Amino acid sequence: MRHPFPAPAAAVARRLADRHNLLCLPGTYFGPGQDQALRLAFANLPAEKMAEVALRLLASQEDTR
């Protein structure tokens, strides 16, 4: 997914882990030109937890304002 922050993907991934308990990989791990992308794995997450992930992602946007 593309992230909306001005920071590099690695910094955004670190902030999401530290502040919102979300584990993402920076897109740059998968090749050049992906510094505005994050990979968020959710295959092992129970369906009832998906709404919580969405809420954490929304909270991360408020975090920068």
Buried (B, 14 or more C-beta within 10 A) or exposed (E): EEBEBEBBBBBBBBBBEEEBEBEBBBBBEEEEEBBBBBBBEEEEEEEEEEEEBEEBBEEBEEEEE
